[in-house]
Structure formats: structure tokens, C-alpha cells
Amino acid sequence: MNKLNIVLFGPPGAGKGTQSELIIKEFNLTHISTGDLFRKHIGEGTELGKEAQRYMDEGELVPDQLVIDMVEAKLSENHTTTGFIFDGFPRTVNQAEALDKLLDRVSNPIAVTIALEVPEEELKRRLLERGKTSGRPDDQNEEKVNTRISVYLAETLPVATYYKEQSKFSSVDGIGSIEDIFARISQAIASHSTI
């Protein structure tokens, strides 16, 4: 059975969290977030978690291979799912290539990569507004907000190019009502999906 595998991109404040919940519900997908995977493995004290913690304690990025190993474990735990939505991953071309190899082994490649596009000024406005109620310090400081947006753009541009070259990339306007944005995402999924 073919699985529907989607990568969801979007800068901080683009509405990824809201839209990924709707996508999961509509298409019955399993959510894979690297942040959740780190917390799970570290919390459970798995070998992968202990190794990731060592890098994090040193203030270093967790190596791509370790992230891929966590993703592979999650994929094998959910082999009966109708598909996966990857959130916050892949962040580098190396990770995208490794994910492709992993999915090719089980003959279920990425169907589409969806990027929520929101102008920078709107992102800043949303994040600072969210900061008033979220309690997240990184949403309340304009300098940190600017840094997060810059890091996202620098990190994901090469990954977006990687998927564009495979004709698996769809840019979706992230401005409008939640329903309108979801309708645009659904249309992008339908145009790339064979399910």
C-alpha cells in the first residue's frame, strides 16, 4: 500500500502547528517531529536519547545520522499508518537525502513538500502577538524573532531547492483564514498524491 508522505515547511509563526493538525486529521497521517522524537528518546533514556543528550549537553547540533536513526525507529513503529507528515525535518540537504534513501528502502517516497509562505513582517507581527499569551520568551523578543526567521530561511532554502529539483515542492500562501490556507494545502497534496 502506498503511503502519503508529506514534508511541511514554514518559518516560525507561519501556522505550521495549526495546519499540521488539520492535515493529520484529514489524511489520517502519523506526525513526526524531531523535537518530539528528541524528548521521547531522552525521556525514556534510550541509547539514541543518551547519545543525543551528550551532543546537546556540549551545545552541539545532534548529528544527521542520529536524527535519521530516530526517524527510522518511528517509521518502523508505525508501519501500518497511511502515511507520515514530517515537521521540522529534514532541515539540511544531507537529512533530505538520507530520508529519501530510508523511504526508498520501503518504497514510499515523499509525495510533496509544502512550504507555507508568509511575508517577514507578518511573521514578526504574529510571533510578537503570540508572545503576549504563549509565555515563550523567544516569541517576546524582536531580536530573537528576527534570528529565528533568518535561521529558518538560511537552513531551508537549500532543502526547498532539493525538493523543487524532484518536482515535489509546493509553495502555499499562508495568509488568510485557517480554512482557506488548509484548502490550498489540500489542493497541493491532491496535485502531487497518487493515493
N, C-alpha and C positions, 0 to 999 in steps of 0.2 A: 504494500500500500504506500502510495506517495504521501509524504508529509509536506505540510506547508510550513516552510522555514522563512522567517522574516527577521531582518535586522532593522531596528528602529533607532534612528539618529535624531538628535536635536540638541541645541545648546541649552544650558540651564535656563529655565523659565519658558521653554517652548511649549510645554504641556505634554511632554512625553509620558509622565506618570498617568495622567488622566486618560490619554489616548491608548496607552498600552493596556489599561484595564478593559477598555471597550473592545479592543482587538481580541484580547484573550477570551472575553465572554462571547463575542460574535462568532469567532472561528474555532473556539474550544482548544486554544493553544496552551502550552506549558511555558511559563515565564522563566527566562534565565537571565539573572542579573549578577554580574561579577561581584558587586558589593554584597549581595545576599549570600553568594557562594563563600566568600571570604568569612563572613560572620558565622555561617553554618559550620564550616570546617574548623575554624579557630575555636568556636564554642564547643564543638564535640571533641576537640583535641585529636583530630585525625592526623595522620602523617603529613598529608598535604597542608593541613592547617598549621601544624607546628613549623613546617618549612616556610610557609608564607609569613608567619609571625616573626620568624628570625629576620627576614628581609625588612619587614615593616618596623621592627624594633631598631634597626640600623638606619631607618629613614630612607630606605631604598625602595625602588619600584619592584613589585613582585615580577619575576621573570616570565616572559610569554609562555614558556613551556609549562610552568606551574599552573598558570591560568588555564591553559588548554587542558591539562590533566584534570582540573576541577570541572571544566565544562564537559569533558568526556565522561566523567563519573556521573554527572547529572543526566546526560543523554542516555546512558545505559540504564539508569534507574527508571527512566520514563519511556521505555521502548514501545509502549502501546499508545502513546499520545498521538494526536492527529497532526502535531507539529509544534514548533518552538518559536518564541519571539525572543530575540537576543537584544538585551537592553544594556547599553554602556559597554558593549563588546561586539565586534572587535574594535580596539582603539588604535591599532597600528596595522600597517600593511602585513607585517610578519604574522600578527594574530589572524588577520583575514585569510592569508594563505594557509596557515595551519588549520583554521576552521574548515576551509574548503576541502583540504585533504581528509580531515576527520569525517566530514559529511559525505565525501565521495566514497569512503570505505563502506558506508551503509547505504549508498546510492540515493541519498536525499539531500541534494544541494540547496543552497539558499535560493529562494524563489525571487525575492525582491528586497532591496534595501530602501527604506523610506526615510527621507530626511525632512523633518519639519522645519520650514524656513520662516523665521520671524526677524524683522529688522532689529538691529542692535539697540536702538533707542527704546523700542517696545519691550525687549528682553529686560533691559535695565529697569524700566518702569515696573514691570511685573514682579521682578525679583525684590526690588526695594519695597513694593507694596506687600508682597508675601512676607517679607522680613518683619513687618509690623505685627503679624499674627503667628508666624511659624516658630518663632523662638530660635531660629537658626542664625547664628552670628554671621555666617558667610552670605546671608541674604540682606543683612542690615548695613553692610559697609560697601560704599560705592566702589572703592578701590579693589576690594576682593571680588565684587561682581564683575568688574572690568577684566580682572585677571582670569576668572573662570571662563568668561566668554572667549578671551584671546586664546587660552589653552585649548578650549574645545575646537576653535577654528583651525589652529595650527595642527592639532592631532588628527582631526577627522578629514581634513581636505584630501590628504593622500589616500585615505581609505575610500572616500567617496569616488575619487578618480579610479581606483582599483575596480570598484563595482560598476562604474559607468562603462569601463572598457569591456565588461562582460555583458553589457546591456541589462543589468539587474539593478538599476538605480532609478528612483523616482523621487523628485522633489515635490513636496506638498506645501501649499500655502498654509501656514499655521496661524493666520489671522481670521477671526470670525467666531461664530458660536461653536461650542463643543460639537454639536450635531453636524454643522456644516463641514468642519475640519474632518470629522470621522467619515462623512460621506466621501470626501476627497480621498482619504486614505483607503477606504473600501474599494473605490474605483481603481486606485493604483494597484492594490492587491489583485483585483479581478483581472486587470490587464496583463499581469505577469504570472498568474497562477494557472496550473494545469489541473487543479483539483475541481 
